[in-house]
Amino acid sequence: MREEERLIREIYRLAGPAENIARVSNCMTRLRLQLVKKDAGLPEALKKVEGVLGVNDTETELQIILGPGKAKKAADALQALMKGEDRPAIGDGQALRDSLRAKNATPVKLFFKQIAGIFIPLIPGFIACGLITGCLGVFLKTFPEMATAPAVRLLALAGNAVFWGMNLFVGYNAAQVFGGSPVLGGVLAAFMSHPGLDGIELWGTPLHPGRGGVIAVILVAAFGAWLEGRLRRLVPEMFGLFLVPLLTVLLAGTAAVLVLQPAGGALSDAIGKAASWAVDSGGAAAGALMAGLWLPMVMSGIHQAVTPIHVDLIAQSGVTILLPILAMAGAGQVGATLAVYCRTRSQRLRKIIASALPAGILGVGEPLIYGVTFPLGRPFLGACIGGAAGGAVEAAARVGAATLGISGLPLAAATDNILMYLAGLLVAYAAGFAATWLLGFDDPAD
């Protein structure tokens, strides 16, 4: 029996049977289970399973950290196992799902979930285009005479593709997230971004294509989805196919040009100026504060709200100055985890670290958070201290990144100052290691 199969069968044995598992899902690193009944000792039992890097037991679900690539396979395998058992069509599982929806429907949680739903599908594009742009930038610094070569120009276009079409992608996803027709969200975003807007004036005010960036697009897509829902209730069904999309585009498009795009533009400008002012005026202290607090923000889910700010900063200036700073939080955690590895006598903990550390170096920090630093307590504080030290370096050097969706060591290629980014990374590693070594921790028994 393969190791992966043994792992999922053991998780199923502990969390099952099938009728006890109301819902199975996954994110990049976590297998997420919503259970009808959950024994108090289940999280600890799962932590002891070979291959489990950590467990996060929330009010609404059990999150089992398995690492990048493994979580999706585990979710598919678990669902396949569950199909082998009879499950009630409606019962405790259905009641639990309804209860969990109600608990999760707070405005703040819903907002973060919606923001994540808009941008998470775009991450592969951010990664691909960002790495192309970063690597091409390194190449051209070495061989500047190649800048006009056709292959180089094509690669430059490929690296910019996701950002060139960003408003359309965001409009499509946002309309879907807010309950509207995705293609109408895309149409509204295309209308707001159309180069033909340039040169048109309304009451003496010139219009500008793409004004307000993704923030304006999200506002318009949300309004369009709301309007479409209302129209479907008002327009007779026999005319709905024609009138609902027509009125949605005309009315939401008018609102976009007259109100929402200017409002989004003002908000976008304010955010960009605030971010630049915080780094320019606060310098190293601002960077230390932002990076030092980032890990708790990641655990609370607040970090999802920062994604549109990154996208907007890249649209305005070509780079986001926030991502290199915030990436140092993960680097501090790598240093803290190395200190734990050097001091612990627990073979099981050393095994978890050996499995999760490469992912942490590559910028995927959840296995280290939930499998190592947070359960041990003081190493989590050591990781925050390490992140603050690295963030101070990045802010002082004002390092920018031309992409998002990646972090850790791979982000270096997409920054505009590779040497200073790497310097900040090493400072975060060293400070996280030293802080954790000095703070110590209670070594767990195997």
C-alpha positions as CSV (number, residue, x, y, z in Angstrom):
1,M,0.0,0.0,0.0
2,R,1.4,3.4,-1.0
3,E,2.2,6.0,1.7
4,E,-0.4,8.4,0.4
5,E,-3.1,5.7,0.5
6,R,-2.1,4.7,4.0
7,L,-2.3,8.4,5.1
8,I,-5.8,9.0,3.8
9,R,-7.1,5.6,5.1
10,E,-5.8,6.5,8.6
11,I,-7.4,10.0,8.4
12,Y,-10.7,8.3,7.3
13,R,-10.5,5.8,10.1
14,L,-10.1,8.5,12.7
15,A,-12.6,11.1,11.3
16,G,-15.2,8.7,9.7
17,P,-17.4,6.9,9.1
18,A,-18.7,8.5,5.9
19,E,-21.9,9.8,7.6
20,N,-19.8,11.7,10.1
21,I,-18.1,13.7,7.4
22,A,-20.5,16.4,6.3
23,R,-18.1,18.1,3.8
24,V,-14.6,17.5,2.3
25,S,-12.7,20.4,0.7
26,N,-9.1,21.6,0.4
27,C,-6.9,24.6,-0.2
28,M,-3.3,24.6,-1.3
29,T,-1.9,22.9,1.8
30,R,-4.9,21.8,3.9
31,L,-7.5,19.1,3.8
32,R,-10.6,20.6,5.3
33,L,-13.2,18.5,7.0
34,Q,-16.6,19.5,8.5
35,L,-17.7,16.8,10.9
36,V,-21.1,15.9,12.4
37,K,-19.4,14.8,15.6
38,K,-15.9,15.5,16.7
39,D,-14.2,13.8,19.6
40,A,-12.1,16.0,21.8
41,G,-9.0,13.8,21.2
42,L,-9.3,13.7,17.4
43,P,-7.0,16.6,16.6
44,E,-4.2,15.1,18.7
45,A,-4.8,11.7,17.2
46,L,-4.5,13.1,13.7
47,K,-1.3,15.0,14.5
48,K,0.3,11.6,15.2
49,V,-0.5,10.2,11.8
50,E,2.6,9.8,9.6
51,G,2.5,12.5,6.9
52,V,0.3,14.9,8.8
53,L,2.2,18.2,9.3
54,G,-0.2,19.8,11.7
55,V,-3.9,20.2,12.6
56,N,-5.8,23.5,12.9
57,D,-9.1,22.9,14.9
58,T,-11.4,25.8,14.2
59,E,-15.0,26.3,15.3
60,T,-16.4,25.2,12.0
61,E,-14.0,22.7,10.5
62,L,-10.9,20.6,11.0
63,Q,-8.0,21.6,8.9
64,I,-5.3,18.9,8.4
65,I,-2.1,20.4,7.0
66,L,-0.5,18.0,4.5
67,G,1.5,20.3,2.3
68,P,1.4,21.7,-1.3
69,G,0.0,19.3,-3.9
70,K,-1.0,16.7,-1.3
71,A,-4.1,18.3,0.0
72,K,-6.0,18.1,-3.3
73,K,-5.0,14.4,-3.8
74,A,-6.1,13.7,-0.2
75,A,-9.5,15.4,-0.7
76,D,-10.1,13.4,-3.9
77,A,-9.1,10.1,-2.3
78,L,-11.2,10.7,0.8
79,Q,-14.3,11.5,-1.3
80,A,-13.7,8.3,-3.3
81,L,-13.5,6.3,0.0
82,M,-16.7,7.9,1.3
83,K,-18.6,6.8,-1.9
84,G,-18.1,3.3,-0.8
85,E,-20.4,3.7,2.1
86,D,-24.1,4.5,2.2
87,R,-24.8,8.1,3.3
88,P,-28.1,9.6,4.3
89,A,-29.4,12.1,1.7
90,I,-30.6,14.4,4.4
91,G,-29.7,14.2,8.1
92,D,-27.2,15.3,10.6
93,G,-24.7,16.2,7.8
94,Q,-27.1,18.5,6.1
95,A,-28.1,20.1,9.4
96,L,-24.4,20.7,10.2
97,R,-23.8,22.3,6.8
98,D,-26.7,24.7,7.3
99,S,-25.5,25.5,10.8
100,L,-21.9,26.1,9.6
101,R,-23.2,28.4,6.8
102,A,-25.0,30.5,9.4
103,K,-21.9,30.7,11.7
104,N,-19.7,31.7,8.8
105,A,-22.1,34.3,7.4
106,T,-20.7,37.3,9.5
107,P,-20.0,40.3,7.3
108,V,-16.2,40.3,7.9
109,K,-15.8,36.6,7.2
110,L,-18.0,36.8,4.1
111,F,-16.0,39.8,2.8
112,F,-12.6,38.0,3.2
113,K,-14.1,34.8,1.6
114,Q,-15.3,36.9,-1.4
115,I,-12.0,38.6,-1.9
116,A,-10.2,35.3,-1.8
117,G,-12.7,33.8,-4.3
118,I,-11.9,36.6,-6.7
119,F,-8.1,36.4,-6.6
120,I,-7.2,32.8,-5.7
121,P,-8.1,31.5,-9.2
122,L,-5.7,34.0,-10.6
123,I,-2.6,32.9,-8.6
124,P,-1.2,30.5,-11.3
125,G,-1.2,33.4,-13.7
126,F,0.5,35.7,-11.2
127,I,3.2,33.1,-10.6
128,A,3.8,32.3,-14.3
129,C,3.9,35.9,-15.5
130,G,5.8,37.1,-12.4
131,L,8.6,34.6,-12.8
132,I,8.8,35.3,-16.6
133,T,9.1,39.1,-15.8
134,G,11.6,38.5,-13.0
135,C,13.9,36.1,-14.9
136,L,13.8,38.3,-18.0
137,G,14.8,41.3,-15.8
138,V,17.8,39.5,-14.5
139,F,18.7,38.4,-18.0
140,L,18.5,42.0,-19.4
141,K,20.7,43.4,-16.6
142,T,23.4,41.0,-17.8
143,F,22.7,41.3,-21.5
144,P,21.0,44.8,-22.0
145,E,21.8,44.7,-25.8
146,M,19.2,41.9,-26.2
147,A,16.3,44.1,-25.2
148,T,15.1,44.5,-28.8
149,A,15.4,40.9,-29.8
150,P,12.0,39.5,-30.9
151,A,12.1,36.6,-28.5
152,V,12.8,38.9,-25.6
153,R,10.0,41.2,-26.6
154,L,7.6,38.3,-26.8
155,L,8.6,37.1,-23.3
156,A,8.1,40.6,-22.0
157,L,4.6,40.5,-23.4
158,A,4.0,37.1,-21.9
159,G,5.2,38.3,-18.5
160,N,2.8,41.3,-18.6
161,A,-0.2,39.3,-19.9
162,V,-2.0,38.6,-16.6
163,F,-1.8,42.3,-15.6
164,W,-2.8,43.5,-19.1
165,G,-6.0,41.5,-18.8
166,M,-6.4,41.8,-15.0
167,N,-9.5,43.9,-15.0
168,L,-11.4,41.4,-17.2
169,F,-10.3,38.5,-15.1
170,V,-11.3,40.3,-11.9
171,G,-14.6,41.5,-13.3
172,Y,-15.5,37.9,-14.4
173,N,-14.6,36.3,-11.1
174,A,-16.1,39.1,-9.0
175,A,-19.5,38.9,-10.7
176,Q,-19.5,35.1,-10.1
177,V,-18.5,35.5,-6.5
178,F,-21.3,38.1,-5.9
179,G,-23.9,35.9,-7.6
180,G,-24.2,37.5,-11.0
181,S,-23.4,36.3,-14.5
182,P,-19.6,36.1,-14.8
183,V,-19.6,37.2,-18.5
184,L,-21.5,40.4,-17.6
185,G,-18.9,41.2,-15.0
186,G,-16.3,40.7,-17.7
187,V,-18.2,43.0,-20.1
188,L,-18.5,45.7,-17.5
189,A,-14.8,45.4,-16.7
190,A,-13.9,45.6,-20.5
191,F,-16.1,48.6,-20.9
192,M,-14.3,50.4,-18.0
193,S,-10.9,49.4,-19.5
194,H,-11.7,50.1,-23.1
195,P,-9.1,52.4,-24.7
196,G,-11.9,54.1,-26.5
197,L,-12.8,55.9,-23.3
198,D,-9.7,58.0,-23.7
199,G,-10.7,61.3,-25.3
200,I,-14.3,61.3,-24.2
201,E,-15.5,64.0,-21.9
202,L,-18.6,64.2,-19.7
203,W,-19.5,67.7,-18.5
204,G,-15.9,68.8,-19.1
205,T,-14.4,65.9,-17.2
206,P,-12.2,63.5,-19.3
207,L,-12.7,59.8,-18.9
208,H,-9.7,57.5,-18.5
209,P,-9.6,53.7,-19.4
210,G,-9.0,51.5,-16.4
211,R,-9.3,54.3,-13.8
212,G,-9.5,52.9,-10.3
213,G,-8.0,49.5,-11.3
214,V,-9.3,46.3,-9.8
215,I,-10.9,48.2,-6.9
216,A,-13.2,50.0,-9.2
217,V,-13.9,46.8,-11.1
218,I,-14.9,45.0,-7.9
219,L,-17.3,47.8,-7.0
220,V,-18.9,47.8,-10.5
221,A,-19.1,44.0,-10.7
222,A,-20.7,43.8,-7.2
223,F,-23.2,46.5,-8.2
224,G,-23.9,44.7,-11.5
225,A,-24.5,41.4,-9.8
226,W,-26.9,43.0,-7.3
227,L,-28.7,44.8,-10.1
228,E,-29.0,41.7,-12.2
229,G,-30.6,39.8,-9.3
230,R,-33.2,42.5,-8.8
231,L,-34.0,42.7,-12.5
232,R,-34.5,39.0,-12.7
233,R,-37.3,39.4,-10.1
234,L,-38.9,42.4,-11.8
235,V,-38.7,41.5,-15.5
236,P,-41.2,39.0,-16.7
237,E,-39.6,35.6,-17.5
238,M,-40.4,35.7,-21.2
239,F,-38.4,38.9,-21.6
240,G,-35.7,38.1,-19.1
241,L,-33.3,36.6,-21.6
242,F,-33.1,39.9,-23.5
243,L,-33.8,42.6,-21.0
244,V,-31.9,41.5,-17.9
245,P,-28.4,41.5,-19.5
246,L,-29.2,44.6,-21.6
247,L,-30.4,46.6,-18.6
248,T,-27.6,45.3,-16.4
249,V,-24.9,46.5,-18.8
250,L,-26.6,49.8,-19.5
251,L,-27.5,50.7,-16.0
252,A,-24.3,49.3,-14.3
253,G,-22.2,50.8,-17.1
254,T,-23.7,54.2,-16.5
255,A,-23.2,53.9,-12.7
256,A,-19.6,52.9,-13.4
257,V,-18.8,55.9,-15.5
258,L,-20.6,58.5,-13.4
259,V,-20.0,57.2,-9.8
260,L,-18.3,53.9,-9.2
261,Q,-15.2,54.4,-11.4
262,P,-14.4,57.8,-10.0
263,A,-15.0,56.6,-6.5
264,G,-12.8,53.5,-7.1
265,G,-10.2,55.8,-8.6
266,A,-10.2,58.0,-5.5
267,L,-10.0,55.0,-3.2
268,S,-7.2,53.4,-5.3
269,D,-5.2,56.6,-5.3
270,A,-5.6,57.0,-1.6
271,I,-4.5,53.4,-1.0
272,G,-1.4,53.8,-3.2
273,K,-0.4,57.0,-1.5
274,A,-1.0,55.6,1.9
275,A,1.2,52.5,1.2
276,S,4.0,54.7,-0.3
277,W,3.7,57.2,2.6
278,A,3.9,54.4,5.2
279,V,7.0,52.9,3.8
280,D,8.7,56.2,2.9
281,S,8.0,58.0,6.1
282,G,8.1,55.0,8.5
283,G,11.0,53.3,6.8
284,A,12.5,50.3,8.7
285,A,10.1,50.8,11.6
286,A,7.0,50.5,9.4
287,G,8.4,47.5,7.6
288,A,9.2,45.8,10.9
289,L,5.7,46.5,12.2
290,M,3.9,45.2,9.1
291,A,6.1,42.0,8.7
292,G,6.0,41.3,12.5
293,L,2.2,41.3,12.6
294,W,1.7,39.4,9.3
295,L,1.7,35.9,10.6
296,P,-1.2,36.5,13.1
297,M,-3.1,38.3,10.2
298,V,-2.6,35.2,8.0
299,M,-4.0,32.9,10.7
300,S,-7.0,35.2,11.1
301,G,-7.7,35.3,7.3
302,I,-7.3,39.1,7.2
303,H,-4.4,38.8,4.7
304,Q,-6.9,38.1,1.8
305,A,-8.0,41.7,1.9
306,V,-4.4,42.9,1.0
307,T,-4.4,41.1,-2.4
308,P,-6.3,43.9,-4.3
309,I,-3.9,46.4,-2.8
310,H,-0.9,44.5,-4.3
311,V,-2.6,44.3,-7.7
312,D,-3.4,48.0,-7.6
313,L,0.1,49.0,-6.6
314,I,1.5,46.9,-9.5
315,A,-0.9,48.6,-11.9
316,Q,0.1,52.1,-10.7
317,S,3.8,51.8,-10.4
318,G,4.8,48.4,-11.8
319,V,5.7,46.9,-8.4
320,T,4.2,46.3,-5.0
321,I,6.4,47.5,-2.2
322,L,4.3,45.6,0.4
323,L,4.9,42.1,-0.8
324,P,8.7,41.9,-0.2
325,I,8.0,43.3,3.3
326,L,5.3,40.8,4.2
327,A,7.2,37.9,2.7
328,M,9.7,38.3,5.5
329,A,7.2,36.9,7.9
330,G,7.5,33.5,6.2
331,A,11.3,33.9,6.2
332,G,11.3,34.5,10.0
333,Q,9.3,31.4,10.4
334,V,11.9,29.4,8.4
335,G,14.6,30.6,10.8
336,A,12.5,29.8,13.9
337,T,11.8,26.3,12.6
338,L,15.5,25.7,12.0
339,A,16.1,26.6,15.6
340,V,13.5,24.1,16.7
341,Y,15.0,21.4,14.5
342,C,18.4,22.0,16.1
343,R,17.1,21.9,19.7
344,T,14.4,19.3,19.7
345,R,14.9,15.7,20.7
346,S,11.5,14.7,19.2
347,Q,12.1,12.5,16.2
348,R,8.5,13.0,15.1
349,L,8.9,16.8,15.2
350,R,12.1,16.7,13.3
351,K,10.4,14.6,10.7
352,I,7.6,17.1,10.4
353,I,10.1,20.0,10.0
354,A,12.1,18.0,7.4
355,S,8.9,17.6,5.3
356,A,7.6,21.1,5.7
357,L,10.8,23.2,5.7
358,P,11.4,23.0,1.9
359,A,7.9,24.3,1.3
360,G,8.5,27.1,3.8
361,I,11.7,28.2,2.0
362,L,9.7,28.3,-1.2
363,G,7.1,30.6,0.4
364,V,4.4,28.1,1.5
365,G,4.2,28.7,5.3
366,E,1.1,27.0,6.5
367,P,2.7,23.7,7.3
368,L,5.3,25.4,9.4
369,I,2.7,27.6,11.2
370,Y,0.3,24.9,12.2
371,G,2.7,22.0,12.3
372,V,5.6,23.6,14.2
373,T,5.7,27.2,15.4
374,F,2.2,27.9,16.6
375,P,1.6,24.7,18.5
376,L,4.9,25.2,20.3
377,G,4.0,28.8,21.3
378,R,7.3,30.8,21.8
379,P,8.7,29.8,18.4
380,F,5.8,31.5,16.8
381,L,6.8,34.7,18.6
382,G,10.4,34.1,17.4
383,A,9.1,33.8,13.9
384,C,7.3,37.2,14.2
385,I,10.5,38.8,15.5
386,G,12.5,37.3,12.6
387,G,9.9,38.6,10.1
388,A,10.0,42.1,11.7
389,A,13.8,42.2,11.3
390,G,13.6,41.2,7.6
391,G,10.7,43.5,7.0
392,A,12.8,46.4,8.3
393,V,15.5,45.7,5.7
394,E,13.0,45.4,2.8
395,A,11.3,48.7,3.8
396,A,14.5,50.6,4.3
397,A,15.7,49.5,0.8
398,R,12.2,50.0,-0.7
399,V,12.3,46.7,-2.5
400,G,9.4,46.2,-4.9
401,A,8.0,43.0,-6.5
402,A,6.5,42.8,-10.0
403,T,4.2,39.9,-9.1
404,L,2.2,38.3,-6.4
405,G,1.2,34.7,-5.5
406,I,4.7,33.7,-4.7
407,S,6.9,34.4,-1.6
408,G,10.1,33.2,0.0
409,L,13.1,32.5,-2.1
410,P,11.4,32.3,-5.5
411,L,10.1,35.9,-5.1
412,A,13.7,37.2,-5.4
413,A,13.6,36.8,-9.2
414,A,10.6,39.1,-9.5
415,T,12.0,41.9,-7.3
416,D,13.6,45.1,-8.5
417,N,16.5,44.7,-6.1
418,I,17.5,41.1,-5.8
419,L,20.5,41.6,-3.6
420,M,18.6,43.6,-1.0
421,Y,15.7,41.2,-1.1
422,L,18.1,38.3,-0.4
423,A,19.8,40.3,2.3
424,G,16.4,40.8,4.0
425,L,15.7,37.1,3.6
426,L,18.9,36.2,5.4
427,V,18.3,38.7,8.1
428,A,14.9,37.2,8.7
429,Y,16.3,33.7,8.8
430,A,19.0,34.7,11.3
431,A,16.8,36.8,13.5
432,G,14.0,34.1,13.6
433,F,16.6,31.5,14.5
434,A,18.3,33.6,17.2
435,A,15.0,34.8,18.8
436,T,13.6,31.2,18.9
437,W,16.9,29.9,20.3
438,L,16.8,32.5,23.1
439,L,13.1,32.2,23.8
440,G,13.2,28.4,23.9
441,F,10.2,26.0,23.9
442,D,8.8,23.0,25.7
443,D,10.1,20.0,23.8
444,P,7.2,17.7,23.0
445,A,7.5,14.0,23.9
446,D,7.2,11.6,21.0
